[in-house]
Amino acid sequence: MWKRCVVHAACVAASIGAQAAPGRAQADFPAKPISIIVANAPGSQADLLGRILAQGMSRHIGQNIIVENRLGASGFIAARTTAQAAPDGYTVMLGSSGVMAINPHVYASVPYDARKDFVALAEVASSPNVFLVSGSSSARSLREFAAAASRAGRPANFGSLGTGATTNIVSQLFGRAASLQVTEIAYKGEPAIINDLVAGRLDFSVLPIASSITYIRSGKLKALAVAAQKRTELLADLPTTVEAGYPSVQMTQWFGLFAPAATPPAIVPKLAVAAEAALADAETRQRITQLGVEPGRLNRQAFAGFFASQFEEYRAMVKRLGIRVD
């Protein structure tokens, strides 16, 4: 009888310990390094952004944060890796507007559900897109460019990173808004687009400020408008497409921090607060600005709402333009 009681007591204690273990793990979080998954190559803008964020967050969360580059398949690999990771707070992802809000509507088969597989933590940065022409172009405004392109008697060709890319979508939006025929010339990277744009082999392109601002400041490229609702601090004198008379031609690339959807409610705020604290730090914001992007300003709740609205907005936009990759 005594032995049976001892065994029973031991089993109860073990059961209580097992039940308490997750709670202790959450209370002790983080007890080991955290990984930020990035879908881009080392040295890319997204990679550098992830590393700046990692350094800033590590100071506030009290643990090392490392960047893991998971390249390929239009960001699918990085997103799938994060979605399938253990939901313990030790794996998060720097997700872009393309991967999280556009690709799900463009591709017939996507190995993740952007809305159900992730929880939004914080807005990290945004990079407005600018409408660009060669520095030698005579156009001084978007209206002047549209008028000249209309008189040319041929479709205006634009440089793009492929079907469903921001460069493709915004250019098509402009073609519709300006009643112009436009023809896509696909490239593998932004540098090749910029080279042909500078040389005058392309009529126009729409690219992130980050990749083009050096050429704009040198005069090799001319920025006619920023494709956004409001002006950007990076080029404060540049009018928006709204001011230029094309309010439907808008699209800003953004980056946000996401975690697997089942991440415990006790851990999610810790990650979000660390990200928000990092992004409020003057040094971190300065380093992000030096990349040619604007530091994020939205907290967890605001960013979650923004992401949800962007997802639906891009769904309607992609459907309207008839963009689809099977």
N, C-alpha and C positions, 0 to 999 in steps of 0.2 A: 504493500500500500504506500509506504514512504517513498519507495523508488519510483512508483507511478506518479506521485505528486511532484517529485523533483523533475522527472522527465516532462511532465505537463507544464510546469513552471518555466522550464528551459525553452520549450516550444513557444509558449506565449511570449517570452522575452525576445526570442528570435524573430517572431512575427511582428512585434512592435518595432523592433530595430529595423526590420526590412521596410516597414511602412514609413518610418521616420527618415530613412536614408535619403529619399528624394528631397524632403524638406530641408535636411541639413545641406545637401549639395546646392540647393537653390540659395540658401542663406549664405553659404561660403563662396558663392559665385563672385568673381571668377577665380578658380583655383589653379588654372593653367593658361597658356597662351590662347588667344582667340585668332581665328583665321578670317580674313576678308577675301572672298572670291572675286576676282576681276576677270572680265571676259576678253580683255585686250592684252597685247604683248608688253613685256617689260620696256619701259621708256616711253610708252604711249601716254597721251594726255590722261586717259582714264587710270592707267597704272600709277602715274605720278600723283594724281588726285587721291587714289586709294592709299598711297603711302603717306601722304601728308595727313590724311584723316586718321590713319592708324597711329601715327606718332602723337597726334593731338589727343586722341581717345585714350591711349595708353597712360598718359599723364593723369587722367581723371579717373580711370577705372582701376588703376593699380596693378596692371598686368601687361605683359608684352602682347602686341597685336601684329600679326604678320600678314603679308599679302601673298595670295596664291593665284597665279595666272592660269586660267583654264580657257584656252583658246579654241576657236572653231565653231562652225555651224551657226553663224550669225548670232552668237551668244547663247545658243541652245545648251551647249555643254556646261557652261558656267551656271546657268539657271537650273538645269536638271540636277547638277551636283549639289547645289544649295538646297533645292526642294527635297532631295532624298537624304540629306545629311541628318545626323541625330539632332533632334530639336532640343538641344541642351544649352543653347546660347553661345557655343564655341565655334559656330560657323555662321557667318553672315555674308551678304553679297552687296557689292556696289552695282546696282542695277541701273541701266539707262532707260530713257524714254523709248528708244527703239526696241530693246529687248522686252521691256515690261508692258508697254502700251500700244506699240505698233505691230510688231511681229505676230502677236496672237491673232490679228485680223488679216494679215497679209498671207501667211502660210497656211496651207490646207492641213498640215500635220505639225503640231507643236508638242514637244514632250514635257510640258508643264502647264499648269493653269495659273496664270499670273495673279488672279484674284484669290483663288482658294489655297494655293500652295505657299503663300508668303504673308508675312505681316510687315507693314511699312513702319520704319523706325524714325527716319529723319530725311529731310531734303539736304543734300550735300552741296550741290552746285548746279548752275544752269549756264548754258552757252547759247545766246541768241544767234540765229542765223542771219546772214547778211546777203543781200542781192548784189552780185559782183559782175563787173565788166572789166575789160582791159583798161589799163591806165591811159592808153592812147584813144579811148572811145570819146566821141564828141558829146555823148549824152551826159547831161548834168542832173537829170532826175529820172525817176522810174517812168514818168509820163513821156518824157522825151525819148527814152529808149523804146518804149512800146510803139510810139508813133513812127520812129525810124525803122523798127523791125517790121511794122505793117507795110511800110512803103517799099521794103526790100523785095517783096514779091516771092518770098520763099519762107519755109519754116525756120524759126530761130532755133539753132542747136544749143543744147545746154549740157554741161558735164554733170554726170551723176555717178553715184556709187552702186547703182543697180535698182531693180524693182523693189519698191517698199522702203527704200532709204529716204531719209529726210530730203536729200538733194533732189530726188525724183519727185516726191510728193509736193514740195513747195513750188518747184518749177512748173508742175502740171497745174497747180492751183493758180499760179500767175498766168499761165496760158489761157485758162478759162476766164479769169477775171478781166484780162486785157483783150479777149477775143482774138488771140493769136494762135497760130499753129506752131507747136514746138516739137522738136525732135531730140530724143535722148541719145547721148553718146556715153556709153558706159565705161567706167574706169575701175581699176582695182584699188586705187588709193587717192586721197586728196592731193598729195604732191603732184601727181600726174595731171590732175585737173587744173591745178594752179599754173603749172608750166604752160599748158596749151591756152589757158585763159590769158596769161601775160603775153603770149606770142600772138594772140588774136585769132587762134584757130577755133576758138569757141566764141559764141555770141554772149553767153552769160552762164553763171552758175550761182547756186545758193549754198553757201558753206558756213560752218560755225565761225564766229569771230576768232576763236582761239587759233585756228589753222591759217587764218588769212590776215590777221591784224598787222603783222610785220610787213606784208606786201602792200597793204593799204597805206601804212605810214610812210613807206618808201616811194609811193606813187606808182608802183608797178601794177597795182590793181586799184580800181575805183569802186567804192561802196556807194550804192545809190539809195539804199534803204535797209533798215533792220526789220526782219519779218516777225514783228512782235506788237503787242498792244501798247507797250510803253517804251520809251527810249532807254538805251543802255548806258551805264556809267562809263563803259569802256570806250564808247564813241559817242559822247554826249551831244555832238552837233548833228549827228546823222538822224534824219527823220524816220519815222516808222512807216510801214506799208499802209497803216491806217491813215496817217497824215498824207501819204502820197496818193490816196484815193483808192486803195485796194485792201479794204478791211478783211476780206476773206483769206488773204495771203499771209498766214501767220503759222509759225511753228518754232518753238524753242526747245532745244535739246536740254534735257535735265538728267541729273544723276541722283539716286537716292539709296539709302541703306535699307536692306531688307533681311529678314531672318525667316527660317522655316516657320510655317503657320502654327505648328504645335508647340512652339517655344513657350515654356511656362510663363504665366502672367506675372510671376514674381521677378523673372529675369528680363523680360521685355523692357520695363521702365529703366532698368540699370543700363542697358545698352543705349537706349534712346537718350537718357540724361547725359551719358558720357559723350555721345555724338554731338548733342546740343551744346555742351560745355566746350568741346573742342572747337566747334564752329563759331562760338562767341568769343574765342580767344583772338586777340588782335594779330598776333604773329601768324597763327594758322590762316586767318582770313587774308592776310597780306600774301602769303605763299600761294594760296589758291588763286588770288587775283592775278598774280604774276604768270599763271598758266594761261591767262586770257579768258577765264571764266568767272562768273559771279558767285561768291559764296552763298550757300543756302541760308534761308531765313525762316523756313517753316518748321515748327515743332512737330512732334509725332502725330498729334490729332489733326493738325492742319494739313500735314503732308499726306496723311491717309485719305483725307477728303479730296485733296488735289489730285492724287493718283487715281482715285475712283472716277473723277470727272474727266481726266485726261483719257482714261481707258475708253470711256463711252464716246468722247469727242473724236478720237482717232478711229473708232469703229465706224462712225457715221462718215468720216472723211474718206476712209479707204473704200467703203462701199460706194460712195458717190463717184469716186474716180475710177471704180472698176478695177482696182489693183488686186491681183491674186497670183500666188505662186503655188503650183500643185506639187 
